[in-house]
Amino acid sequence: MNKGEFVKAVAERANCTQKDAGVVFDAMIDTIVAVLKKGEKIQIPGFGSYELVTKKATTKVNPLTKKTVKVAACKMPKFKFGKSFKAVFNA
């Protein structure tokens, strides 16, 4: 399912226009990005949580050349599904 199909499905379930559902979807993504950039965590009960984690700098080995490569430290968004959401698929 791509973004357009997802927005269409949400619009049908919410009984609103695809345009409105698209605006809400884009606003949701923009809000998640803004909150994570501020270093805050987002917790949505019954669904999951978003947070920004910092990965330390490390060295890896290129499997083709066998040379070591330095990988810089970086920040990565992380999402963890909640227990009740996961339970829906394992019932």
C-alpha angles and dihedrals in degrees: 000000000000128000094270093051091046093051090048092051092049091048091053093048094045092044093233136115122283088239092057092046090050092051091050092047093050091046090051092052092046091050093049091051093047094049093047091048088057088056095248127136124232118214120187110185112229092018115049147263138277124208140160114241128191117226116207123236111265143167123246134184120242103229093211100049099022088225121137116246126198114230114202123229114265144173118246131189112236130196124195121189117228123245095248092051092050090047090063089068096044100048 
